[in-house]
Amino acid sequence: MAHNFDPTVLREYDIRGIIGETLGADDARAIGRGFGTLLRRAEAEAGAEGVPTVAVGYDGRVSSPMLEHALVEGLTASGCNVLRIGMGATPMLYFAEASREDVQGGIQITGSHNPPNYNGFKMVFQGRPFFGADIQLLGQIGATGDWEDGAGSTASLDILGEYVERMLEGLAGIDSAALSDLKVGWDAGNGAAGPALEALAARLPGEHHLLFTEVDGHFPNHHPDPTVEENLADLRALVAEKRLDFGVAFDGDGDRIGAIDGEGRVIWGDQLLMIYAEDLLSGAESKYAGATIIADVKASRALFDHVTAHGGKPLMWKTGHSLIKSKMKETASPLAGEMSGHVFFADTYYGFDDALYAGVRLLAASARLGKSVTQLRSDMPDMLNTPEMRFQVDEARKFAAIAEVSERLTTNPGPEVEEVNATDGVRVNTKDGWWLLRASNTQDVLVARAESETPEGLERLLAQIDEQLALSGLERGESVGH
């Protein structure tokens, strides 16, 4: 029987909706049928024999077990076997898919950092991100009911211990004595990373203080989005009270990291990437000297300059974890990151976004570079940034408006414009710094950001954004959330 999805849930990077309104068990079952169908056909086309296996995990949201049950029904009805990982962080599901040769696909049920009444699906298909046109194809297959039939089996796997062991390899080659004096705070935000964090912290050298590791899909302490500064208040208080070296926080499903240094300063996503890049590129024996390091278009110019200064090749790319992962494979990049806190290590890891592993690598970078995280943060140039400004624009207008801005600045840039980069939206360099306008792939909003070294320069950049919006009949309205 065919199935039609609510058009709002099939998004660019994942599938996401509101439980009981736009997303329910029937949708999960249809996702399983569609994903299983595509996987069986792709495996057959590749000449593979046997029944493909899909690893399935879920986060701590109240609705997740219900969706998992229906998803597994759909996958087995399409003729795929299912390996049930159970409740855990998204990167634990990615690990199950990446580390086992007998697994050809993976699906994590997660609402990430969205409000408690949301949920969704993140998918891996034959080792690559499943997004964009893939997700639209799921919708088309559902609408026609063009599904494969079968009777797959299910099995369960407790992979937590194996996952923690693998993360600890991020400290390979570092004398544990160099880490024994470290004091670190960790905030799981009542998200799905809690159990893995408890197991990991128990094995790490040094002193570790944990917050909110009990999984609770209502998120009673604070919202699990570590890129919003107010959500780091509890961690900041812990670091101050216990005089810790730094603190690390996670989003609801453990694939995005946030951090603060020992003085309580936020270390934003691009600043974390500066630390990781310096660690990766430095040292006479570094086999990654000259490597390509990828960051999204929202990242600070300081990051790109930092990569260049340490002998790397900075590459600015489109925002979106699936898009970044695909670009990493294409360029053989060992490290990439986004302002949103997704960090991807492909040097001695698998290339997926894992905030727990990124936390381990922060300890490792500090030890290898011989500097505290606070010192590494202090060494960074002081730049004045706006927060990510997001404002409502009609869905039919958002991409057209960006195209108009790009056309104007390309044909008639004006004396203040030094460079226009159209990789993802429009990023404009001027003597004052840079500004960005891009259309969100997942919401009916435009995103703006600007960076300068002086308050006056920042004002001039914002005026340029407003001027371009006005020429397209728009204005920077009240900022809206993710």
N, C-alpha and C positions, 0 to 999 in steps of 0.2 A: 504494500500500500504506500502510495506517495506521501511525502511530507513537505509542507511549506514552512520555512523559517520566517520569523519576524525579520524584516529587512534590516533592522538596526543591530542585530546581533552578529552578523557575519562581517567582521571588521578586517582591517589591513593585516594586523600582526597576530590576531587571535580571535576567538569567539567569546563574546561577553554579553550578558544581559541581566535583567532584574527577575529574580525568582518569583514565579507566580504571575508575572506580567508578560515578559518577553522571552522567558527561558524556563523550561521544565523538563520532566522526565522524557516526554515524547521527543523533544529536541535532542536530548542526550542519546537516546536510542538511535535516532536518525544519523547523528554524527558518527556513532559507532558503525552503523551499517555503511555509511558513505566512505569513511576512512578505511574500513576493512576491505571494501570493494576496490578502492583505488590501490591499496597495498597488494592485494592478491593479483590484480591485473599487472601492476608494475613488476612484481616478482616473477610472474609467468613470462612477461616480455623479456626479462633479463635471463631467462632460462633456469631460474632457481627451482629446485625440487622441494617437495615437502610443504607443510602448512606454515605460513608466516605467523610470527608471535609479536604481540603488542604489549609493552609494559604499561601499566595504568597506575597512577597515584592520585592522591587528592589532598587538599589543604584542610585547615581546621574549621572551615565555615559550617554552619549548621546544615546547610543544604547539600554539602559535598557528598556524604554517603549515599543519599538518594540518587544524585546524578551519576555517581560511580556505578551503582547497581544497574541503572538503565544503560549506561554506556557499555558496560561489559556484555549485557544482553545483546546489544546491537552488533558488537564486534564478533561475538561467537556466532550469531545468526548469519553473519556474512562469511563465515568459514575460517575465521582467524582464531588462533589460540591466544589466551590472555594470561600475562604474568602480573598478578596483583601485588603491588609494592606496599599498599596501605597508605595511611596518613603520614605525610612528611613534606619537606620542602621541595619545591619544583626542581632545584638542581640535583636532589637525590634521585628523582625520576629520570632526569637527563643522564645521570651517572649510570643508572641501571641499563638505559638504552645504549649508551656509548661503550660501556665496558664489557658487554656480553655479546659474543658473536651469534648467539641463538635468538637475539631480539632484533627485529627489523623496523620497529616503530615504537613511538612512545606518546602517551597522552596524559597530561596533568590537569586535573580539575582544580581550578583556582580562580578566585576573584582578585588576586594580587593585592593592590592597595585600595581597591574600591570599597565603598560602604558595605556593611554586613549583608544587606539584602541583594547584593550582586553576586554572580558567580560566572565562571567561564572555563575555557579550555585552551591550553598551550600544547602544541603538537610538534613531534619530530618524525620525519618520514625517510626511511632508509639513510639515516645519518645526517640529514639536512633539515633546516627549518621548513615548516609547512605553513605557508602564509600567502597573502595576496590572492593570486589567481587560483591557488590550490583551494583556499577557503571558499571562493566563489563557485568552484567546481563542485564542492560538497553540496552547496545549495541547489545547483542545477540537477545533480544526481538525485537529491531528495525530491525535488519537484516532479521528476519523471518516474521515480521509483525504480530506477535502473540499477538495482542492487544485485550483487552476487548472493547466492544462498549457500548455506553450509551448517555445520554443527561443530564449532570449535570447542576446545576444552579450556578449563581455567586451573591455574595453580597459584599458590601464594609464595612470596619470597621476602624474608626479613633481611634487608640489605644495609641496615643502619650501621652495623659494625664495620662492614667492608668499606662503606662510604667514608666513615670517620678515619679509618686507616689510610685511605687514599688521600684525604685532605692533609693528614700529617706529613705526607711526603713533600708538601710545600716548604717544610723546614729542613729538607735534606741538605747536608753539608754544613749546617750551622751548629756550632758547639752549644749544647743546651745551657751551658754555664753563661753564655752571652745573653740568654733570655731569662735566666733565673731571677733576676732582680726586677723584671718587668711587672707592672701592675696595670691591669686592663679591665675596663668595664664593658659589659655586653648587654644590649637590650633587644630581646626577641619580640617585644611588642605584642605578646600573646598570639603570635603568628605560628605558622607550621614549622618554622625552623627551631622552635624551642627544644624538643627532645634531642635533636642532633647537636645543638649548641651545648646542652648539658653534658652529653657524651664526649664532645670535642674538648670542652674546657677542662674536663677531668684529666685529660691526657696531655694538655699543654704545659710546658714549663712556665714558671712564674706564678703570680697571684691573680686570680680572676674572680670578678664579682658580676653576678648575673641578675638581670631584671626580667620579670614577666615571661618566664619560660613555659608557664602553664598555657596550653593551647586553649583559647577561648574565642570562638567565632564572633562574639559580640564586642570584642576589643575594649574591655572595660577601663583600661588605664589611659590609653591614648590611641589615636588612629595610627595604623602601621604604615606610614609613609615617611621614611627617614630623610627625604629631600625637602620636607617642610620643617622649618626651624623650630616651630612651637612643639613639634612631636619629639624633639630631642631634649626637652626641658628636664625630664626625669634622669636621663643619662648624664646631662651636664651637672645636675645636682649631685649625682653619685660620684662623678669624677672629682668634683670639688671637695666633697665630704671626706672621701677616702684618699685624696691626693694621688689619684691614679695618673699614669703616663698618658693615656688616651682612652677613648671610648668608641665602640662600634655598635651600630644599630642596623636592623634589618626591616624589610617590608614584610607584608603578610605572608608571602610564599617563599621568602629567603633567596630571591635572585637579584635583589638590589641592596646595595650597601650605603650607609651613611656613617659619618665619623666626626668626632670632635677631638681636638688636641688637649693637652694637659691644662691649658689656660681657658678651656671652654669655647674656643673658636671652632666654628664649623669648618670641616675640610670638605669642600664640595667635590662633586664627581670628577671634574676636570683637574682639580688639585690632587686628588688621590691618584689620578692617572699620571700626573707629573712625578709622583714618588715612585710608582711602579715602573715607569719608563726609565727613570734614572737608574734604578736598581738593575733593570734588564740590560740596559745599554752600557753601563759602566764596567770598569775593570778590564785589565789587559787580556784576560782570558775569556772575556764574554764572546760566546759564539753568536750573539745577536747584535754585534756591532754593525751599524748601518741598516738595521731592520726597519721595516715599515710599521709605524704605530698609528692606529686609526682612532679618530674621535669624531663625534657628530658636530654639525654646523653650529650648535649652541655653545661650544666650548670656547674658553678664553684664548686669546692670542698668546698669552703667556705660556700655555701648554705647548702650542705648536713651536714657539721659539725655544722652549726648554728641550723638546725632542731634538730639534736641529742642533742646539748647543752641545748635546751629548752624542752627536754623531748619527742620530736616527733620521728616518725620512717620515715626516708627518704627513698624514693623509686625512683631509676633511671629507666626511661622508654623510649620507642621509641619516636622519634620526630614525630609530626603530631597531629593537634588538634583533629581529629577523634579518633586516637589511644589513646590519653591521656584521652579523655572523656570516652571511653569504659573501660579503666583501672580504672578510678575513681569509676565507678559503681561497678566493680568487687571487689574492695578493700574497698568500702564505705569510700573513702578518702574525707575529707571536703575541700581540697585545692590542686590545682595543677597549674603548669605553665611551660612555655617554654621560651627559650632565645628570641624567635621571638616576645614576648610581648602578647601572648595568656595567660590570667590568668582565672582560673576556680574556682569559689566559689560554694561549695555545702553544706556549713554549714547552712546558713539561706537564700540561693539563690538556683538557679535551676541547677547549675553545668555546664552551658554553658559559653563560653568566651564572656565577655561583658566589653569593655574598659571603657565605661561611668561609669558602676557600680564599676569597679576597681578604677577609679578616686575617687569616693565617699568613697570607703573603705580605700584609702590612707589618706584622711582627718580623717576618724574614727580611723585608727591605730595610727596616730600621737597624737590625743587627748587622746586615751586610754593609750598609752605608756608614755604619758607625756613628749615627746621629739619632737623637730622639725624634719621635714623630712631631713633637712641639717645635724642635729646631728645624726640621724639614719644612714645616708649615711657615715658620718665621722667615726662612730663606726665600720664600716666594715673593715676587714683586707685588706691591699693593696696587690693585686695579679697582676701579669703581665700576660695579656692575649693577644693572637693574635686575630685579628678580625676573623670572619668566612671566611675561605679561600675556595673559590669554583673554581674548574678548570675542564675544558672540558675533558671528557673521553668518548670513544666510548660506546654507549648504551649497546652493546653486551659484553662489557668488564668490566663495572663498578662493578657489583655484583661479578663476578668471581675474580676480583682483590682483593676485600675485603675478600673473602673466602680464597684466597691464603695467605694474610697477617695474618689472624686469625689462619690458619693452622700452619704457620711458628712459630708464637709467642706462640702457645699452645704446640707444640712439641719441640721447641728449643728456649725458651724465651731469653736466654742470662742473664748475671749477673745483668744488670741494671733494668730488668723488675720485678716488685713486684706483679702485678696483671693484668690479662687481662679480660675485661668485654665485652662480645659479645652480649649484649642486642640489640644493634642497631649499626651495624658496629663493629668497634674495638676501645675500650677505654682502654688505657694502663697507669697504675700507675707506677711511678718510684720515686726514692728519690728526683728527681728534680721537680716533679709535675705530670702532666698527659698530654697525647695527644690523639686525636681522629681522626679516619678516618671512614667515612661512605658514602654510596652511596645514592644520592638523589632519593626519590621515584617519583619525578615529572619532573626531567630533566636529561640529559645525562652528569651529573657532579659528581665528588667526592667532599666531604666537609671535610675540615681538621680544627682542632683547637688545641691549646696548651695553658697550663697555668703553671706558675712557680712563685716562690717568688724572683727570681734573673734573671737579663738579661742573665747571663752565662747559667743558668739552662734552660731558654727558648731556647737558641741557641742549646743546646744539644738535647732538645726534638724535635726541628724542624729537626735536623740532623737525628734523628731516623725515623721520618716520611719520609724524603727524601730517606733514606736507604731502607726502606720497599717498597716504590714506585719503586725505581730503580730495586729491586729484581723481581718486577713484570713487568718490562719493561716500567714503566711510570715515569713521572716527574711532579712536582708541577708547572704547567704553570701559565700564566697570569690569575688573578682572574676574574670570570664572575659574572654577576648579577643574581638576583632571576628570 
